[in-house]
């Protein structure tokens, strides 16, 4: 069902006078994780693309403000086979470097993510002698497992690879690792060693990453990102007079780039920086940041980041041997000069340049190739388009937007908050199936498409149809018109925040993009460029707005819990109710609000909690621990004997939020699970709540399928040896003591203040503040259950009614 698209308009509506004050971002529209270098008088910059293809755009400039897209480092299927790659996997942060006449682009491609990811992939580099040729080598892979790889050449000729990695797949504590390498083969010459753990508390939330090594004035510097990708994102720097592996002296002014202390600032999430010395000897830096939209008191403002993480420019000064970013000020939408004023530089005007405000982009498809600003979603298996007679024709394949594969789709990044995207469709055959109408308009998430499909009767079966998306800082509107001068008819309007709130268990690493696509909706193309709208045809064609959207779910059936067993809609008796936890405001805000006043309740939960915000809860617990593991599912616990909840997000719910519990470490192969992350808020402790909640979970786990359960063979219980109440509760519910696992876990320093850890020896690699835990193991098996265990738990539940 191919169709010509003529022409394509993009209109940017904010006035910006040429030669006015230089504006940030220098690369508007999502261009995260910038890496920059200079060769002679030419500057080059690369950014991340994730599952978009081709990978890693390469920009060129002569003045640091006027940038042109000259190609992509990964532009062949042999370099980047993104087949079935999840959203926000794909190519992560690049490092662009130049040495001895050759450009090197180091990167990491994550072909999987989430529950199927057990180890990080091997990073790699590609190289070229001519960066303008768009011809890069096939990848040379490193031995190391991690991401954010950076190549550094020492003065003696040694080559170092530095990257971010984790200690193991359970704790997921990130550090900066390094080894010497043979650059020609990528082989490690020395064992991987941790060279730095960051400046924050060394736990799963700190995430030191994005390392860059520099040798400046006989001193080595290590620049990293820390604090995750949200509000707490920052840049910090260390220095060493010894070598590129440290030891490192911490900058007393760290973080040297951090906007998160004031969430009212117009730029947020700043970090992942790189620096370069200009032709005149002055230094400049680039970093990513987002621009939230809306007034400061708007609760959705920090979630309305639809353009994603953009690239910003700032001056770098040197004081006492330390770099000072942006005159010591937060990053802003003005580019400061080294004397504290504003830089004035001309705006770009080339087709392949990032769009500036008050510009019109017109593509009449008269060229033999598409310009470099277009992307596909993942790597195409085969060509699906042609450019003939001033039109773009798209041959449909079986995939649609949101399928975890490569649809017949071209995308272009949204580069301005005020932007209109418009295209015109011409059909090869009369549209006799008017019920098909114009649609769908698609908002896509990763492998869980949310599509609003409007089938609109058309007045003509032969006239062209125009499709339009109008963006403003706060919202989007979809419209269509018939004929060359037909009236525009609006069919949908929605808030911009829905494009940047990540879906359950996901992230927001990219930004919005406009696209044109054609789909066979699950069926292959039957003949080349089949006409649109044949009777009985299920194919669709449309314009789509790509981003992230969170679906406010009505029931369990709408949400993939990533659990290895069926998830019940609820577990309930007349006293308590367990609701499968979904990462939506109704649940997250309710729990965090209820638990905020009781930080001590988290003391036995390993590295979990307490939480100040819902983002803390999602980023440090639910997303990395519950959602990512197929053996885990969390339940929100409600005490039905209490009055209806007035907790934020759960108004009107029957009962009050009492805590949460989970099935963890579950195995469908071994028919086993563990009841864990049992958190009962103090007002509900020593009541009927805990026993009834655990009893319901035991019934569902151990009852046979014919009785409404899973028919598992074993339910186990683990507790800190110092947590006597937990052990007593388990034994009261029929669990048998099976032994103690000595030194089973490492506990972070924040748990030491609660006295829940065991002291370690002097010289421990984690340090004295990182205590240990002995774990008590208890179990309740199917034969215990059938031999009176069921009756025992029922009696306990009834007694504590």
ZICORNOR-V553726 format. One record per pair of residues at least 24 apart in sequence whose C-alpha atoms are under 7 Angstrom apart, sorted by the first residue. I is the first residue (numbers start at 1). J is the second residue. Records with the same first field share a line. If there is no record, write none. Layout:
BEGIN
I: J ; J
END
This chain:
BEGIN
1: 395 ; 396 ; 529 ; 530 ; 531 ; 532 ; 539
2: 393 ; 394 ; 395 ; 396 ; 518 ; 529 ; 530 ; 531 ; 532
3: 393 ; 394 ; 425 ; 426 ; 427 ; 428 ; 532
4: 391 ; 392 ; 393 ; 425 ; 426
5: 391 ; 392 ; 393 ; 423 ; 424 ; 425 ; 426
6: 364 ; 390 ; 391 ; 423 ; 424 ; 425
7: 363 ; 364 ; 423 ; 424
8: 362 ; 363 ; 364 ; 422 ; 423
9: 361 ; 362 ; 363 ; 421 ; 422 ; 423
10: 360 ; 361 ; 362 ; 419 ; 420 ; 421 ; 422
11: 359 ; 360 ; 361 ; 419 ; 420 ; 421
12: 357 ; 358 ; 359 ; 360 ; 416 ; 418 ; 419 ; 420
13: 357 ; 358 ; 418 ; 419
14: 357 ; 358 ; 418
15: 357 ; 358
16: 357 ; 358
18: 346 ; 347
19: 344 ; 345 ; 346 ; 347
20: 344
21: 342 ; 343 ; 344
22: 334 ; 335 ; 342 ; 343 ; 344 ; 345
23: 333 ; 334 ; 335
24: 312 ; 313 ; 332 ; 333 ; 334 ; 335
25: 310 ; 311 ; 312 ; 313 ; 333
26: 65 ; 311 ; 312 ; 313
27: 310 ; 311 ; 354
28: 310 ; 311 ; 354 ; 415 ; 416
29: 307 ; 308 ; 310 ; 413 ; 414 ; 415 ; 416
30: 307 ; 308 ; 309 ; 310 ; 510 ; 511
31: 309 ; 310 ; 311
32: 288 ; 309 ; 310 ; 311
33: 93 ; 272 ; 287 ; 288
34: 273 ; 286 ; 287 ; 288 ; 311
35: 94 ; 95 ; 96 ; 274
36: 96 ; 274 ; 275 ; 276
37: 96 ; 97 ; 276
38: 276
41: 279
46: 94 ; 96
47: 93 ; 94
48: 91 ; 92 ; 93 ; 94
49: 91 ; 92
50: 88 ; 89 ; 90 ; 91 ; 92
51: 82 ; 85 ; 87 ; 88 ; 89 ; 90 ; 91 ; 377 ; 378
52: 375 ; 376 ; 377 ; 378
53: 375 ; 376 ; 377 ; 378 ; 379
54: 375
55: 91
65: 345
66: 347 ; 348
67: 353 ; 354
68: 352 ; 353 ; 354
69: 352 ; 353 ; 372
70: 132
71: 134 ; 372
72: 134
73: 134 ; 136
77: 379
78: 138
79: 138 ; 139
81: 379
82: 111 ; 378 ; 379
83: 378 ; 379 ; 405
84: 404 ; 405
85: 111 ; 112 ; 404
86: 112 ; 113 ; 404 ; 446
87: 446
88: 509
89: 113
93: 148
94: 148
95: 149 ; 150
101: 129
102: 127 ; 128 ; 129
103: 127 ; 128 ; 129 ; 131
104: 128
106: 149 ; 150
107: 148 ; 149
108: 147 ; 148
114: 628
115: 628 ; 629 ; 630
118: 169
119: 169
120: 145 ; 146
121: 145 ; 146
122: 146
123: 147 ; 149
140: 185 ; 186
141: 186
142: 186 ; 187
143: 186 ; 187 ; 188
148: 209 ; 210 ; 211
150: 211 ; 212
152: 213
159: 183
162: 211
163: 211
164: 208 ; 209 ; 210
172: 204
173: 203 ; 204
174: 204 ; 207 ; 208
175: 208
176: 208 ; 209
195: 245 ; 246
203: 748
204: 620
205: 620
210: 272
213: 244
220: 244
224: 272
225: 271 ; 272
229: 269
230: 269
231: 260 ; 268 ; 269
232: 260 ; 269
233: 258 ; 269 ; 270 ; 271
234: 258 ; 270 ; 271
235: 271 ; 272 ; 273
256: 324 ; 325
257: 325 ; 330
258: 330
259: 330 ; 331
264: 296
266: 291 ; 292 ; 332
267: 291 ; 292 ; 331 ; 332
283: 315 ; 316 ; 317
284: 314 ; 315 ; 316
285: 313 ; 314 ; 315 ; 316
286: 311 ; 312 ; 313 ; 314
287: 311 ; 312 ; 313
288: 312
293: 473 ; 474
294: 474
300: 497
303: 497 ; 500 ; 501
304: 496 ; 497 ; 500
305: 497 ; 500
306: 496 ; 497 ; 499 ; 500 ; 511 ; 512
307: 414 ; 415 ; 511 ; 512
308: 510 ; 511
309: 510
355: 415
357: 416
364: 390 ; 391
365: 390 ; 391 ; 392
366: 390 ; 391
373: 412
374: 410 ; 411 ; 412
375: 410 ; 411 ; 412
376: 409 ; 410 ; 411
377: 406 ; 407 ; 409
378: 405 ; 406
379: 406
380: 406
384: 408
394: 518
395: 518 ; 528 ; 529
396: 518 ; 519 ; 520 ; 525
397: 519 ; 520 ; 524 ; 525
398: 519 ; 520 ; 521 ; 522 ; 523 ; 524
399: 519 ; 520 ; 521 ; 522
400: 519 ; 521
401: 444
402: 444 ; 445 ; 446 ; 447 ; 448 ; 449
403: 447 ; 449
404: 447
407: 519
408: 517 ; 518 ; 519
409: 515 ; 516 ; 517 ; 518
410: 515 ; 516 ; 517
411: 513 ; 514 ; 515 ; 516
412: 513 ; 514 ; 515
413: 512 ; 513 ; 514
414: 512 ; 513 ; 514
417: 471 ; 472 ; 473
418: 471 ; 472 ; 473
419: 470 ; 471 ; 472
420: 469 ; 470 ; 471
421: 468 ; 469 ; 470
422: 467 ; 468 ; 469
423: 466 ; 467 ; 468
424: 464 ; 465 ; 466 ; 467
425: 464 ; 465 ; 466
426: 464 ; 465
427: 462 ; 464 ; 531 ; 532
428: 531 ; 532
429: 531 ; 532
430: 461 ; 462
431: 461 ; 462 ; 532 ; 533 ; 534
432: 461 ; 533 ; 534 ; 535
433: 533 ; 534 ; 535
434: 458
438: 542
439: 540 ; 541 ; 542
440: 542
441: 542 ; 543 ; 544
442: 544 ; 545
443: 545 ; 546 ; 547 ; 549
444: 546 ; 547 ; 548 ; 549
445: 503 ; 547 ; 548 ; 549
467: 543
498: 548 ; 549 ; 550
499: 547 ; 548 ; 549
500: 547 ; 548 ; 549
501: 548 ; 549 ; 550
502: 548 ; 549 ; 550
503: 548 ; 549 ; 550
504: 583
505: 623 ; 627
508: 548
511: 547
512: 545 ; 546 ; 547
513: 545 ; 546 ; 547
514: 544 ; 545 ; 546
515: 543 ; 544 ; 545
516: 542 ; 543 ; 544
517: 541 ; 542 ; 543
518: 542
552: 584
561: 627 ; 633
562: 627 ; 630
563: 630 ; 631 ; 632 ; 633
564: 630 ; 631 ; 668
565: 668
571: 696
575: 639 ; 640 ; 641
576: 638 ; 639 ; 640 ; 689 ; 692 ; 693
577: 637 ; 638 ; 639 ; 640
578: 635 ; 636 ; 637 ; 638
579: 635 ; 636 ; 637
580: 634 ; 635 ; 636
581: 634 ; 635 ; 636
585: 649
586: 649 ; 650
587: 649
588: 614
589: 614 ; 648 ; 649
590: 647 ; 648 ; 649 ; 650
591: 657
593: 647 ; 648
594: 647 ; 657
595: 681
601: 681
603: 751 ; 754 ; 756
604: 720 ; 756
605: 677
606: 747
607: 747 ; 748
631: 664 ; 665 ; 666 ; 667
632: 662 ; 663 ; 664 ; 665 ; 666
633: 662 ; 663 ; 664
634: 661 ; 662 ; 663
635: 660 ; 661 ; 662
636: 660 ; 661
639: 689
658: 684
671: 712 ; 713 ; 714
672: 712 ; 713 ; 714 ; 715
673: 714 ; 715 ; 716
674: 715 ; 716 ; 717
675: 716 ; 717
676: 717
687: 800
688: 800 ; 801
691: 796 ; 797
692: 797
695: 793 ; 797
702: 782
712: 782
713: 781 ; 782
714: 779 ; 780 ; 781 ; 782
715: 779 ; 780 ; 781
716: 778 ; 779 ; 780
717: 777 ; 778 ; 779
718: 775 ; 776 ; 777 ; 778
719: 775 ; 776 ; 777
720: 773 ; 774 ; 775 ; 776
721: 774 ; 775 ; 776
722: 756
733: 793
734: 780 ; 789
735: 778 ; 779 ; 780
736: 778 ; 779 ; 780
737: 777 ; 778 ; 779
738: 777 ; 778 ; 779
739: 776 ; 777
740: 774 ; 775 ; 776 ; 777
741: 774 ; 775 ; 776
742: 774 ; 775
743: 772 ; 773 ; 774
744: 773 ; 774 ; 775
745: 772 ; 773
746: 770 ; 771 ; 772 ; 773
747: 771 ; 772 ; 773
END
